[in-house]
Each structure stands twice: as structure tokens, then as C-alpha cells.
Amino acid sequence: MREMTCITCPNGCTLQVEEKGGEIFVTGNRCKRGQAFAEAELRHPMRTICSTVRTVFPEVPVVPVRVSGEIPKEKIFDVMAEINKVRLDRSVSRGEVLIADVLGLGADIIVTSNILRGEQ
């Protein structure tokens, strides 16, 4: 038996999840989305990443970035290694892609601030 909190709706249900014979049984969910969340979390957990990339500008040493979509949980450290390789030496804008299709996962690394443009 595994316990987890569903994050798909505002209810935040505490789920009890058990896998028997390849079938997943979920209790504690108040809506159907809890079942789907638990199944996805057990079979193929996905996550998003928010981080920063370094710059060469002393007044703005880092710029915030995020992935444009979910990535497999087991690839977080690999994606972070790619993000950590980036060092910006030019001005960038919010929404700009820094790494397209990072590691072939179907998600881009994008800038989330106009801080290098002098805007917020």
C-alpha cells in the first residue's frame, strides 16, 4: 500500500494506492482524476522543472527558466545537467527557447523573465 496526495484538482485527496497482479486499486479519491493520477504516478511519473541559467552579466548573474512541458521523472537530473551547461552572453526575452527539445524529450527549456531586457 502506498499513500500519495493527488494534485490534479483543488481537493488534494489523500490516495491509498495498491497494485495487485498488474492492476492498480485506488481509494480516497473524490473524483475520477485521482484514479488516473495514481496510475500515471505509478507507471510513468512526469514532472516539470523550474531553474536558473548562469549569465556573464554581473548585475544579472542568473535568469529563470523552465521546461515547456512535463518530462519523465527519471530524466530530471539529465535535464538539469543540460541546463547547467548554458551560460548566457546575450540578452534574452521571456518565452525564448534556450534549449529546443532537450534530450529529445519533446520539451524546450524556455526563459521565464525579461530581466536581461530591463523589464519585469
C-alpha positions in Angstrom: 0.0 0.0 0.0 1.3 3.4 -0.9 -0.1 6.8 0.1 0.0 9.9 -2.1 -1.6 13.2 -2.4 -3.5 13.9 -5.7 -2.5 17.2 -7.3 -4.9 17.2 -10.3 -7.6 19.3 -8.6 -8.1 21.6 -5.6 -9.4 18.8 -3.4 -5.8 17.4 -2.7 -7.2 14.0 -1.9 -5.1 11.5 0.1 -5.0 8.4 -2.0 -4.2 4.9 -0.9 -2.8 3.0 -3.9 -2.2 -0.7 -4.2 -1.0 -2.7 -7.2 -2.1 -6.4 -7.3 -1.5 -8.6 -10.3 -0.7 -5.7 -12.6 -4.0 -3.9 -11.7 -4.0 -0.6 -9.7 -6.5 -0.1 -7.0 -7.1 3.5 -5.7 -9.2 4.6 -2.7 -9.6 8.0 -1.2 -10.2 9.9 -4.4 -13.2 12.1 -4.7 -13.2 12.3 -8.5 -12.1 10.2 -11.4 -8.9 12.2 -11.9 -7.5 10.7 -8.7 -7.5 7.2 -10.3 -5.8 8.5 -13.4 -3.2 10.5 -11.4 -2.3 7.4 -9.3 -2.0 5.2 -12.3 0.3 7.7 -14.1 2.3 8.3 -11.0 3.0 4.5 -10.5 3.5 3.6 -14.2 5.2 6.7 -15.7 5.7 9.7 -13.3 6.2 13.0 -15.0 7.5 16.3 -13.6 8.2 19.9 -14.6 11.4 21.8 -13.7 12.0 25.4 -12.9 15.6 26.5 -12.5 18.1 29.2 -13.5 20.8 29.6 -16.0 24.0 31.5 -15.5 24.9 34.7 -17.4 28.1 36.6 -18.0 26.4 39.8 -16.6 27.5 40.7 -13.0 24.3 42.7 -12.5 22.1 39.7 -13.5 24.1 36.6 -12.7 21.2 34.2 -13.3 18.0 34.1 -15.4 15.0 31.9 -14.5 14.0 29.1 -16.9 11.5 26.2 -17.0 10.6 23.3 -19.2 7.8 23.9 -21.6 6.1 20.6 -20.7 6.3 17.6 -18.4 9.3 15.3 -18.6 9.8 11.8 -17.2 10.8 12.0 -13.5 13.8 9.8 -14.1 15.2 12.4 -16.6 15.3 15.3 -14.1 19.0 15.1 -13.3 19.9 14.7 -17.0 17.9 17.7 -18.0 19.4 19.7 -15.1 22.9 18.8 -16.4 21.9 20.3 -19.8 20.5 23.4 -18.2 23.7 23.8 -16.1 25.8 23.8 -19.3 24.1 27.0 -20.5 25.8 30.4 -19.9 24.1 33.3 -21.4 26.2 36.0 -23.0 23.3 37.9 -24.7 20.0 39.5 -23.9 17.0 37.2 -23.9 13.3 37.6 -23.6 10.5 35.8 -21.7 9.4 32.8 -23.7 12.6 32.5 -25.7 13.8 28.9 -26.2 17.3 28.3 -24.9 17.4 24.5 -25.5 15.0 23.1 -28.1 13.7 19.6 -27.5 16.0 19.0 -24.5 17.4 15.4 -24.7 14.7 14.5 -27.3 12.0 14.6 -24.6 9.6 16.9 -26.5 10.1 19.8 -24.1 12.1 23.0 -24.5 14.0 25.0 -21.9 12.5 28.5 -22.0 13.2 31.8 -20.4 10.6 33.0 -17.9 11.7 36.6 -17.3 12.6 39.8 -19.2 15.2 40.7 -16.5 18.0 40.9 -19.1 15.9 43.3 -21.1 15.5 45.6 -18.1 11.7 44.7 -17.8 9.9 42.6 -15.2 
